[in-house]
C-alpha cells in the first residue's frame, strides 16, 4: 500500500525551490565580502577572525547536511521514478482492490476514463464498419 504523505516530506516543486533557494544563497555570498570587517592589513584585506569551532562540530555539521541532502535527493528520486510508483499502485490493486480505489482516486478515475474512451472508440469503429 502506498504510504501517506507526512508533513516533513517534500513535494517535487517544493524540493526544487528549496534547492534553488540554497543555490541562490550560495551565489549571493561573495568570497571577499568585507563590509562588516574591522581594520585592513597592509595588503588592504580586512582582518576577520573565523568563528572558533572544533573539528568534531564541523564534522557533525557536515554529516547533518549530508543526511539532509541525501533525504532530499531520495525524495526527488522517488517522485521521479514513475515505473516504481506505478508498480506500487498495481501491487496495491492486486492486494486489495476496494482499498486501492479509495487510496488511488486519481489513478482510478484516469483508468475509468481511459477504458470508456477506448470502448467508445472501438464501438464507433465497429458501427462504422457494419453500416458500410
N, CA, C and O of each residue as an XYZ file, in Angstrom:
528
protein
N       0.839     -1.174      0.000
C       0.000      0.000      0.000
C       0.884      1.237      0.000
O       1.935      1.249      0.641
N       0.476      2.259     -0.701
C       1.254      3.484     -0.765
C       1.254      4.170      0.588
O       0.241      4.220      1.286
N       2.416      4.696      0.938
C       2.487      5.360      2.231
C       1.885      6.752      2.153
O       1.906      7.407      1.111
N       1.349      7.181      3.285
C       0.741      8.511      3.320
C       1.844      9.556      3.400
O       2.932      9.307      3.919
N       1.537     10.706      2.884
C       2.485     11.801      2.855
C       2.566     12.441      4.237
O       1.563     12.928      4.760
N       3.752     12.439      4.820
C       3.902     13.069      6.132
C       4.223     14.541      5.935
O       4.546     14.983      4.832
N       4.130     15.281      7.013
C       4.300     16.723      6.913
C       5.728     17.120      6.582
O       5.946     18.211      6.057
N       6.735     16.248      6.877
C       8.099     16.631      6.597
C       8.582     16.147      5.234
O       9.734     16.397      4.879
N       7.739     15.460      4.454
C       8.117     15.089      3.104
C       7.934     16.292      2.196
O       7.072     17.140      2.428
N       8.751     16.350      1.168
C       8.691     17.468      0.254
C       8.035     17.059     -1.050
O       8.207     15.933     -1.518
N       7.293     17.966     -1.623
C       6.790     17.737     -2.962
C       7.923     18.090     -3.917
O       8.872     18.770     -3.526
N       7.837     17.644     -5.142
C       8.901     17.929     -6.106
C       9.077     19.430     -6.299
O      10.210     19.909     -6.250
N       8.003     20.197     -6.516
C       8.202     21.647     -6.679
C       8.813     22.291     -5.434
O       9.656     23.181     -5.542
N       8.389     21.840     -4.257
C       8.929     22.411     -3.030
C      10.401     22.043     -2.880
O      11.206     22.871     -2.454
N      10.758     20.810     -3.227
C      12.150     20.372     -3.145
C      13.014     21.172     -4.119
O      14.113     21.602     -3.772
N      12.515     21.368     -5.330
C      13.282     22.120     -6.319
C      13.456     23.564     -5.876
O      14.534     24.139     -6.025
N      12.391     24.152     -5.331
C      12.515     25.543     -4.881
C      13.470     25.651     -3.697
O      14.175     26.651     -3.564
N      13.502     24.626     -2.830
C      14.429     24.654     -1.704
C      15.876     24.567     -2.186
O      16.747     25.274     -1.680
N      16.126     23.703     -3.161
C      17.473     23.595     -3.720
C      17.851     24.901     -4.419
O      18.973     25.384     -4.265
N      16.919     25.475     -5.189
C      17.187     26.732     -5.889
C      17.478     27.857     -4.901
O      18.355     28.688     -5.139
N      16.743     27.880     -3.795
C      16.971     28.901     -2.773
C      18.384     28.757     -2.190
O      19.076     29.748     -1.958
N      18.794     27.509     -1.961
C      20.140     27.266     -1.438
C      21.215     27.694     -2.425
O      22.233     28.265     -2.032
N      20.990     27.419     -3.709
C      21.947     27.823     -4.733
C      22.016     29.343     -4.810
O      23.103     29.913     -4.901
N      20.860     29.997     -4.773
C      20.832     31.461     -4.835
C      21.552     32.064     -3.637
O      22.268     33.056     -3.773
N      21.365     31.470     -2.471
C      22.043     31.961     -1.275
C      23.550     31.788     -1.414
O      24.319     32.685     -1.070
N      23.968     30.626     -1.922
C      25.399     30.371     -2.088
C      26.012     31.323     -3.111
O      27.135     31.797     -2.934
N      25.263     31.602     -4.189
C      25.788     32.523     -5.201
C      25.837     33.952     -4.694
O      26.685     34.735     -5.125
N      24.939     34.299     -3.786
C      24.889     35.666     -3.265
C      26.070     35.955     -2.347
O      26.453     37.112     -2.170
N      26.645     34.913     -1.764
C      27.799     35.108     -0.887
C      29.016     35.423     -1.725
O      29.353     34.686     -2.651
N      29.666     36.507     -1.401
C      30.862     36.886     -2.141
C      32.074     36.361     -1.377
O      32.104     36.420     -0.148
N      33.074     35.850     -2.094
C      34.221     35.280     -1.399
C      34.985     36.296     -0.560
O      35.579     35.931      0.454
N      34.982     37.566     -0.964
C      35.729     38.587     -0.230
C      34.805     39.705      0.216
O      35.097     40.878     -0.013
N      33.713     39.363      0.839
C      32.761     40.353      1.326
C      33.240     40.834      2.690
O      33.106     40.123      3.685
N      33.801     42.048      2.736
C      34.371     42.578      3.969
C      33.591     43.789      4.460
O      34.165     44.684      5.079
N      32.310     43.828      4.196
C      31.529     45.005      4.540
C      31.476     45.261      6.038
O      31.412     46.416      6.458
N      31.502     44.209      6.857
C      31.434     44.410      8.308
C      32.768     44.098      8.978
O      32.829     43.881     10.188
N      33.822     44.079      8.190
C      35.133     43.720      8.721
C      35.765     44.909      9.432
O      35.375     46.061      9.241
N      36.733     44.592     10.241
C      37.454     45.605     11.001
C      38.526     46.257     10.140
O      38.393     46.314      8.918
N      39.582     46.747     10.768
C      40.642     47.437     10.028
C      41.361     46.496      9.064
O      41.441     45.290      9.295
N      41.883     47.074      7.976
C      42.570     46.289      6.960
C      44.051     46.191      7.278
O      44.609     47.059      7.950
N      44.691     45.124      6.790
C      46.131     44.978      6.980
C      46.861     45.700      5.849
O      46.239     46.459      5.106
N      48.152     45.479      5.707
C      48.959     46.186      4.711
C      48.511     45.893      3.286
O      48.646     46.757      2.420
N      47.988     44.717      3.017
C      47.537     44.354      1.670
C      46.161     44.928      1.352
O      45.725     44.851      0.204
N      45.474     45.493      2.315
C      44.147     46.032      2.103
C      43.052     45.039      2.436
O      41.867     45.364      2.361
N      43.449     43.822      2.807
C      42.458     42.823      3.191
C      42.029     43.068      4.632
O      42.851     43.369      5.497
N      40.757     42.937      4.867
C      40.240     43.125      6.219
C      40.625     41.931      7.069
O      40.630     40.795      6.596
N      40.942     42.191      8.307
C      41.282     41.117      9.228
C      40.016     40.693      9.956
O      39.438     41.462     10.724
N      39.605     39.487      9.712
C      38.445     38.957     10.405
C      38.834     37.628     11.018
O      39.617     36.861     10.457
N      38.283     37.387     12.151
C      38.559     36.119     12.811
C      37.410     35.166     12.510
O      36.238     35.513     12.660
N      37.765     33.975     12.088
C      36.764     32.952     11.829
C      36.217     32.459     13.159
O      36.943     32.409     14.152
N      34.950     32.099     13.182
C      34.416     31.570     14.434
C      35.166     30.294     14.804
O      35.435     29.443     13.957
N      35.487     30.187     16.054
C      36.248     29.032     16.531
C      35.304     27.866     16.769
O      34.481     27.896     17.683
N      35.431     26.841     15.941
C      34.607     25.641     16.078
C      35.538     24.442     16.076
O      36.530     24.401     15.349
N      35.208     23.506     16.875
C      36.049     22.321     16.955
C      35.871     21.454     15.717
O      34.890     21.580     14.985
N      36.829     20.582     15.503
C      36.776     19.672     14.371
C      35.535     18.781     14.462
O      34.900     18.496     13.447
N      35.192     18.345     15.663
C      34.016     17.494     15.867
C      32.730     18.226     15.498
O      31.827     17.632     14.909
N      32.640     19.525     15.843
C      31.453     20.309     15.493
C      31.317     20.454     13.980
O      30.221     20.336     13.431
N      32.447     20.712     13.309
C      32.423     20.835     11.860
C      32.019     19.519     11.205
O      31.221     19.512     10.267
N      32.562     18.408     11.690
C      32.221     17.105     11.131
C      30.754     16.771     11.379
O      30.099     16.171     10.526
N      30.237     17.158     12.545
C      28.822     16.913     12.841
C      27.931     17.730     11.904
O      26.915     17.233     11.418
N      28.317     18.988     11.652
C      27.551     19.829     10.726
C      27.580     19.253      9.313
O      26.563     19.238      8.621
N      28.736     18.786      8.896
C      28.868     18.191      7.567
C      27.999     16.941      7.463
O      27.303     16.750      6.465
N      28.038     16.092      8.485
C      27.232     14.860      8.470
C      25.741     15.187      8.438
O      24.975     14.536      7.727
N      25.332     16.192      9.206
C      23.922     16.593      9.234
C      23.482     17.110      7.862
O      22.409     16.753      7.375
N      24.307     17.946      7.247
C      23.988     18.490      5.924
C      23.935     17.386      4.880
O      23.051     17.386      4.023
N      24.868     16.449      4.944
C      24.862     15.326      4.000
C      23.588     14.499      4.151
O      22.991     14.084      3.158
N      23.177     14.261      5.393
C      21.964     13.475      5.637
C      20.736     14.200      5.082
O      19.862     13.570      4.486
N      20.665     15.517      5.274
C      19.548     16.292      4.746
C      19.518     16.249      3.218
O      18.460     16.064      2.616
N      20.674     16.418      2.602
C      20.740     16.377      1.145
C      20.419     14.984      0.612
O      19.755     14.849     -0.416
N      20.882     13.959      1.299
C      20.578     12.590      0.872
C      19.080     12.336      0.943
O      18.511     11.717      0.044
N      18.439     12.808      2.005
C      16.993     12.666      2.121
C      16.265     13.409      1.015
O      15.290     12.902      0.459
N      16.728     14.591      0.698
C      16.124     15.392     -0.357
C      16.287     14.709     -1.719
O      15.342     14.646     -2.505
N      17.475     14.206     -1.987
C      17.725     13.514     -3.249
C      16.877     12.240     -3.335
O      16.326     11.932     -4.392
N      16.773     11.507     -2.235
C      15.940     10.293     -2.221
C      14.481     10.622     -2.502
O      13.815      9.906     -3.250
N      13.983     11.697     -1.908
C      12.594     12.105     -2.124
C      12.357     12.487     -3.583
O      11.348     12.095     -4.170
N      13.274     13.245     -4.167
C      13.148     13.631     -5.572
C      13.227     12.390     -6.457
O      12.447     12.246     -7.399
N      14.167     11.495     -6.157
C      14.308     10.269     -6.939
C      13.026      9.429     -6.877
O      12.583      8.882     -7.887
N      12.445      9.335     -5.693
C      11.204      8.568     -5.532
C      10.075      9.169     -6.360
O       9.323      8.441     -7.009
N       9.956     10.479     -6.339
C       8.868     11.136     -7.066
C       9.056     11.072     -8.579
O       8.081     11.099     -9.330
N      10.301     10.989     -9.023
C      10.556     10.942    -10.459
C      10.631      9.517    -11.006
O      10.707      9.337    -12.221
N      10.611      8.511    -10.148
C      10.686      7.112    -10.567
C       9.274      6.598    -10.850
O       8.691      5.882    -10.036
N       8.737      6.965    -12.002
C       7.361      6.632    -12.364
C       7.125      5.122    -12.452
O       6.103      4.654    -11.949
N       8.015      4.336    -13.065
C       7.761      2.892    -13.126
C       7.627      2.247    -11.738
O       6.770      1.388    -11.535
N       8.456      2.652    -10.804
C       8.366      2.087     -9.450
C       7.062      2.502     -8.777
O       6.432      1.694     -8.095
N       6.654      3.755     -8.963
C       5.392      4.206     -8.374
C       4.209      3.482     -9.003
O       3.251      3.136     -8.313
N       4.275      3.251    -10.318
C       3.201      2.518    -10.997
C       3.135      1.078    -10.487
O       2.050      0.526    -10.308
N       4.289      0.482    -10.258
C       4.331     -0.884     -9.734
C       3.695     -0.964     -8.344
O       2.994     -1.927     -8.032
N       3.939      0.040     -7.523
C       3.330      0.086     -6.185
C       1.814      0.170     -6.300
O       1.095     -0.504     -5.563
N       1.326      0.997     -7.224
C      -0.119      1.142     -7.410
C      -0.732     -0.168     -7.889
O      -1.780     -0.585     -7.396
N      -0.078     -0.817     -8.851
C      -0.581     -2.105     -9.354
C      -0.601     -3.140     -8.237
O      -1.568     -3.891     -8.103
N       0.460     -3.185     -7.435
C       0.502     -4.128     -6.307
C      -0.619     -3.843     -5.309
O      -1.221     -4.770     -4.766
N      -0.897     -2.567     -5.069
C      -1.989     -2.198     -4.167
C      -3.331     -2.699     -4.702
O      -4.151     -3.221     -3.946
N      -3.547     -2.538     -6.009
C      -4.800     -3.004     -6.607
C      -4.911     -4.524     -6.568
O      -6.004     -5.059     -6.379
N      -3.793     -5.225     -6.744
C      -3.818     -6.684     -6.674
C      -4.096     -7.168     -5.253
O      -4.817     -8.146     -5.058
N      -3.531     -6.489     -4.269
C      -3.677     -6.911     -2.876
C      -5.089     -6.668     -2.349
O      -5.698     -7.573     -1.779
N      -5.616     -5.458     -2.534
C      -6.936     -5.114     -2.014
C      -7.566     -4.058     -2.926
O      -7.380     -2.861     -2.706
N      -8.302     -4.489     -3.936
C      -8.855     -3.542     -4.917
C      -9.757     -2.474     -4.306
O      -9.697     -1.314     -4.713
N     -10.589     -2.848     -3.338
C     -11.515     -1.861     -2.754
C     -10.748     -0.748     -2.041
O     -11.073      0.431     -2.183
N      -9.747     -1.128     -1.287
C      -8.958     -0.135     -0.558
C      -8.111      0.693     -1.527
O      -7.911      1.889     -1.316
N      -7.618      0.057     -2.582
C      -6.789      0.761     -3.557
C      -7.589      1.817     -4.312
O      -7.061      2.879     -4.642
N      -8.871      1.527     -4.590
C      -9.705      2.513     -5.278
C      -9.816      3.783     -4.443
O      -9.786      4.889     -4.983
N      -9.941      3.629     -3.143
C     -10.039      4.791     -2.252
C      -8.691      5.494     -2.143
O      -8.619      6.723     -2.159
N      -7.624      4.703     -2.030
C      -6.287      5.277     -1.848
C      -5.796      5.995     -3.102
O      -5.192      7.064     -3.009
N      -6.051      5.417     -4.267
C      -5.535      5.965     -5.524
C      -6.694      6.492     -6.381
O      -6.970      5.963     -7.458
N      -7.356      7.524     -5.898
C      -8.546      8.051     -6.587
C      -8.221      8.564     -7.989
O      -8.939      8.257     -8.940
N      -7.151      9.337     -8.124
C      -6.803      9.895     -9.435
C      -6.513      8.791    -10.444
O      -6.952      8.854    -11.593
N      -5.772      7.783    -10.006
C      -5.438      6.677    -10.896
C      -6.691      5.938    -11.325
O      -6.836      5.565    -12.490
N      -7.597      5.728    -10.378
C      -8.842      5.012    -10.676
C      -9.684      5.783    -11.687
O     -10.173      5.204    -12.657
N      -9.856      7.077    -11.468
C     -10.653      7.904    -12.378
C     -10.013      7.933    -13.761
O     -10.707      7.829    -14.772
N      -8.695      8.073    -13.806
C      -7.996      8.092    -15.088
C      -8.192      6.779    -15.837
O      -8.429      6.778    -17.045
N      -8.093      5.667    -15.124
C      -8.277      4.357    -15.757
C      -9.704      4.191    -16.289
O      -9.897      3.667    -17.386
N     -10.693      4.630    -15.525
C     -12.092      4.525    -15.956
C     -12.331      5.359    -17.204
O     -12.965      4.893    -18.151
N     -11.830      6.585    -17.211
C     -11.996      7.464    -18.375
C     -11.294      6.865    -19.589
O     -11.833      6.896    -20.695
N     -10.108      6.325    -19.393
C      -9.361      5.723    -20.494
C     -10.108      4.516    -21.068
O     -10.216      4.377    -22.286
N     -10.616      3.653    -20.206
C     -11.372      2.476    -20.665
C     -12.638      2.912    -21.402
O     -12.989      2.336    -22.431
N     -13.320      3.925    -20.878
C     -14.541      4.417    -21.533
C     -14.225      5.001    -22.911
O     -14.967      4.780    -23.868
N     -13.134      5.741    -23.006
C     -12.761      6.343    -24.294
C     -12.396      5.274    -25.316
O     -12.824      5.335    -26.468
N     -11.604      4.296    -24.889
C     -11.217      3.226    -25.808
C     -12.452      2.421    -26.214
O     -12.615      2.083    -27.387
N     -13.314      2.116    -25.258
C     -14.542      1.374    -25.565
C     -15.429      2.120    -26.536
O     -15.983      1.522    -27.458
N     -15.570      3.418    -26.339
C     -16.375      4.236    -27.242
C     -15.750      4.254    -28.636
O     -16.457      4.140    -29.638
N     -14.457      4.394    -28.697
C     -13.755      4.395    -29.985
C     -13.944      3.078    -30.725
O     -14.213      3.072    -31.927
N     -13.804      1.974    -30.020
C     -13.990      0.665    -30.650
C     -15.442      0.501    -31.099
O     -15.702     -0.002    -32.192
N     -16.372      0.918    -30.269
C     -17.800      0.828    -30.624
C     -18.121      1.625    -31.863
O     -18.837      1.141    -32.739
N     -17.607      2.837    -31.958
C     -17.846      3.679    -33.151
C     -17.181      3.081    -34.378
O     -17.731      3.147    -35.478
N     -16.009      2.500    -34.202
C     -15.315      1.876    -35.323
C     -16.098      0.667    -35.845
O     -16.258      0.511    -37.055
N     -16.579     -0.174    -34.954
C     -17.380     -1.341    -35.333
C     -18.658     -0.885    -36.025
O     -19.058     -1.469    -37.032
N     -19.292      0.132    -35.505
C     -20.533      0.656    -36.082
C     -20.289      1.183    -37.503
O     -21.100      0.967    -38.405
N     -19.156      1.878    -37.685
C     -18.844      2.414    -38.993
C     -18.567      1.295    -39.995
O     -18.932      1.399    -41.166
N     -17.925      0.232    -39.533
C     -17.623     -0.900    -40.431
C     -18.906     -1.652    -40.790
O     -19.097     -2.032    -41.945
N     -19.778     -1.867    -39.815
C     -21.009     -2.635    -40.027
C     -21.977     -1.871    -40.921
O     -22.658     -2.507    -41.725
N     -22.079     -0.577    -40.834
C     -23.042      0.204    -41.611
C     -22.604      0.416    -43.050
O     -23.381      0.965    -43.831
N     -21.442      0.025    -43.430
C     -20.965      0.204    -44.816
C     -21.637     -0.712    -45.745
O     -21.355     -0.693    -46.943
